């Protein structure tokens, strides 16, 4: 079982997470943001481009 705890993102990084969620497979986000989102498990990169994971979607909904 995964325990979900909010991980700190800057407002810009959070905006990048949302950008990936709504414009995948061709989002335009800074490379450092993508790297951090991947390291936190919020985004994975597939052959079709970056995709928001279940944890990433939970992070988005926790912030609403």
MARBA-3410 file (N, C-alpha, C, O; in Angstrom, 1 decimal):
64
0.8,-1.2,0.0,0.0,0.0,0.0,0.9,1.2,0.0,1.9,1.3,0.7 ~ 0.5,2.2,-0.8,1.3,3.4,-0.9,0.6,4.5,0.0,-0.6,4.7,0.0 ~ 1.5,5.1,0.8,1.0,6.2,1.6,1.3,7.5,0.9,2.4,7.8,0.5 ~ 0.2,8.3,0.6,0.4,9.5,-0.1,0.6,10.7,0.8,-0.3,11.0,1.6 ~ 1.7,11.4,0.6,2.0,12.6,1.4,2.3,13.7,0.4,3.1,13.4,-0.5
1.8,14.8,0.6,2.1,15.9,-0.4,3.6,16.2,-0.4,4.2,16.4,0.7 ~ 4.2,16.2,-1.6,5.6,16.5,-1.7,5.7,17.9,-2.2,4.9,18.3,-3.1 ~ 6.6,18.7,-1.7,6.7,20.1,-2.1,7.1,20.3,-3.5,8.1,19.7,-4.0 ~ 6.3,21.0,-4.2,6.6,21.5,-5.6,6.5,23.0,-5.6,5.6,23.6,-4.9 ~ 7.3,23.6,-6.4,7.1,25.1,-6.5,5.8,25.3,-7.4,5.4,24.3,-8.0
5.3,26.4,-7.3,4.1,26.7,-8.2,4.4,26.4,-9.7,3.5,25.9,-10.4 ~ 5.6,26.7,-10.1,6.0,26.5,-11.5,6.0,25.0,-11.8,5.6,24.5,-12.9 ~ 6.6,24.2,-10.9,6.7,22.8,-11.1,5.3,22.1,-11.1,5.0,21.2,-11.8 ~ 4.4,22.6,-10.2,3.1,22.1,-10.1,2.4,22.4,-11.5,1.6,21.6,-12.0 ~ 2.6,23.6,-12.0,2.0,24.0,-13.3,2.5,23.1,-14.4,1.7,22.7,-15.3
3.8,22.7,-14.3,4.3,21.7,-15.3,3.6,20.4,-15.2,3.4,19.7,-16.2 ~ 3.3,19.9,-14.0,2.6,18.7,-13.8,1.2,18.7,-14.4,0.8,17.8,-15.1 ~ 0.6,19.8,-14.2,-0.8,20.0,-14.9,-0.6,20.1,-16.4,-1.4,19.5,-17.1 ~ 0.4,20.8,-16.8,0.6,20.9,-18.3,0.8,19.5,-18.9,0.3,19.2,-20.0 ~ 1.6,18.6,-18.2,1.8,17.3,-18.7,0.5,16.5,-18.7,0.2,15.8,-19.7
-0.3,16.7,-17.7,-1.6,16.0,-17.6,-2.6,16.4,-18.7,-3.3,15.5,-19.2 ~ -2.6,17.6,-19.1,-3.6,18.1,-20.1,-3.1,18.1,-21.5,-3.9,18.1,-22.4 ~ -1.8,18.1,-21.7,-1.3,18.3,-23.1,-0.4,17.1,-23.6,0.1,17.1,-24.6 ~ -0.4,16.0,-22.8,0.4,14.9,-23.2,-0.1,14.4,-24.5,-1.4,14.4,-24.7 ~ 0.6,14.0,-25.5,2.0,13.6,-25.4,3.1,14.6,-25.7,4.2,14.3,-25.8
2.6,15.9,-26.0,3.6,16.9,-26.4,3.6,18.1,-25.5,3.5,19.3,-25.9 ~ 3.8,17.9,-24.1,3.8,19.1,-23.3,5.1,19.8,-23.4,6.1,19.3,-23.8 ~ 5.1,21.1,-23.1,6.3,21.9,-23.1,6.6,22.3,-21.7,6.0,23.3,-21.2 ~ 7.5,21.6,-21.1,7.9,21.9,-19.7,9.4,22.0,-19.6,10.1,21.3,-20.4 ~ 10.0,22.8,-18.7,11.4,22.8,-18.5,12.0,21.5,-18.1,11.3,20.7,-17.3
13.1,21.1,-18.6,13.8,19.8,-18.3,13.9,19.6,-16.8,13.7,18.5,-16.3 ~ 14.4,20.6,-16.0,14.5,20.4,-14.6,13.2,20.0,-13.9,13.2,19.2,-13.0 ~ 12.1,20.6,-14.4,10.8,20.3,-13.8,10.4,18.8,-14.1,10.0,18.1,-13.3 ~ 10.6,18.4,-15.4,10.4,17.1,-15.8,11.2,16.1,-14.9,10.7,15.1,-14.5 ~ 12.5,16.4,-14.8,13.3,15.5,-14.0,12.9,15.4,-12.5,12.8,14.3,-12.0
12.4,16.5,-11.9,12.0,16.4,-10.5,10.7,15.7,-10.4,10.5,14.9,-9.5 ~ 9.8,15.9,-11.4,8.5,15.2,-11.4,8.7,13.7,-11.5,7.9,12.9,-10.9 ~ 9.6,13.3,-12.4,9.9,11.9,-12.5,10.5,11.4,-11.3,10.2,10.2,-10.9 ~ 11.5,12.1,-10.6,12.1,11.6,-9.4,11.1,11.4,-8.3,11.3,10.6,-7.4 ~ 10.1,12.2,-8.3,9.0,12.1,-7.2,8.0,11.0,-7.6,7.2,10.7,-6.7
8.1,10.5,-8.8,7.1,9.4,-9.2,5.8,10.0,-9.7,4.8,9.2,-9.8 ~ 5.8,11.3,-10.0,4.5,11.9,-10.5,4.4,11.7,-12.0,3.3,11.8,-12.6 ~ 5.5,11.5,-12.7,5.5,11.4,-14.2,6.4,10.3,-14.6,7.5,10.1,-14.0 ~ 6.0,9.6,-15.7,6.9,8.6,-16.3,7.0,9.0,-17.8,6.1,9.7,-18.3 ~ 8.1,8.6,-18.4,8.3,8.9,-19.8,8.2,7.6,-20.5,8.9,6.6,-20.3
7.3,7.6,-21.5,7.0,6.4,-22.3,7.4,6.7,-23.7,7.8,7.8,-24.0 ~ 7.3,5.7,-24.6,7.5,5.9,-26.0,6.6,7.0,-26.6,6.9,7.5,-27.7 ~ 5.5,7.2,-25.9,4.5,8.2,-26.4,4.7,9.5,-25.8,3.9,10.5,-26.0 ~ 5.7,9.7,-24.9,5.9,10.9,-24.2,5.7,10.8,-22.8,5.4,9.8,-22.3 ~ 5.8,11.9,-22.0,5.6,11.9,-20.6,4.1,11.8,-20.2,3.2,12.3,-20.9
3.9,10.9,-19.2,2.5,10.7,-18.7,2.5,10.9,-17.2,3.4,10.5,-16.5 ~ 1.4,11.4,-16.7,1.2,11.6,-15.3,0.8,10.3,-14.7,-0.1,9.6,-15.2 ~ 1.4,9.9,-13.6,1.1,8.6,-12.9,-0.1,8.8,-12.0,-0.6,9.9,-11.8 ~ -0.5,7.7,-11.4,-1.6,7.7,-10.5,-1.2,8.7,-9.3,-2.1,9.4,-8.8 ~ 0.0,8.6,-8.8,0.5,9.4,-7.7,0.4,10.9,-8.2,0.1,11.8,-7.4
0.8,11.2,-9.4,0.7,12.5,-9.9,-0.7,13.1,-10.0,-0.9,14.2,-9.6 ~ -1.6,12.2,-10.4,-3.0,12.6,-10.4,-3.5,12.9,-9.0,-4.3,13.8,-8.8 ~ -3.1,12.0,-8.1,-3.5,12.3,-6.7,-3.0,13.6,-6.2,-3.7,14.3,-5.5 ~ -1.7,13.9,-6.5,-1.1,15.1,-6.1,-1.9,16.3,-6.7,-2.0,17.3,-6.0 ~ -2.3,16.2,-7.9,-3.1,17.3,-8.5,-4.4,17.5,-7.7,-4.8,18.6,-7.4
-5.1,16.4,-7.5,-6.4,16.5,-6.8,-6.3,17.0,-5.3,-7.2,17.6,-4.8 ~ -5.2,16.6,-4.7,-4.9,17.0,-3.3,-4.8,18.6,-3.2,-5.0,19.1,-2.1 ~ -4.4,19.2,-4.3,-4.1,20.6,-4.2,-5.3,21.5,-4.6,-5.3,22.7,-4.5 ~ -6.4,20.8,-4.9,-7.6,21.6,-5.3,-8.4,22.0,-4.1,-9.4,22.7,-4.2
END
